[in-house]
Amino acid sequence: MSEERPASDPVEEEQRATDADAWATACAEDLAAEKARRRAEQGPPPGSAGEELRRLMDTVADKLSGLQSPLLGAVAGPAAQQVVRQVVQQAKAAVEPVIERNPDVFDHLAAAGTELLAAYRSAVQAQEHRWTTGAADLKDDRTDRPDRGEGTGPGERIDLD
């Protein structure tokens, strides 16, 4: 028996290569269609934290500039709006260079905030679980207190007589 493989037909080789390309093309088209569908559903993906801060500043500036204050009256209204515009412009002038020089800082701060939120959420969920299940470690059977009070909290009732 010979271990040689029979020579394959060049047409057959080309068809297999075309099939592989067709599969890759179909997968790429499906992926692009899915991405387009998600973008249409969810809107554009958020930018970096610096870009989001810039957009927030612009939105706040627009809202404050358009704010009409009935308390200031017709005379003080234009002057107050001018002061608001000036303060907004100063804030933007202070924030813009920081964003330009350190765009990665805001991404790191956003990630740190997310981590802190996750840690807080975990601590709260663990405490809520202990409260709702009546865990044994919450029971305080100390008898050295003269008056434990009415509530379930850690406070004690103090007589001021």
Buried (B, 14 or more C-beta within 10 A) or exposed (E): EEEEEEEEEEEEEEEEEEEEEEEEEEEEEEEEEEEEEEEEEEEEEEEBBBEBBBEEBEEEBEEBEEEEEEEEEEEEBEEBBEEBEEEBEEBBEEBBEEBEEEBEEBBEBBEEEEEEEEEEEEEEEEEEEEEEEEEEEEEEEEEEEEEEEEEEEEEEEEEEE
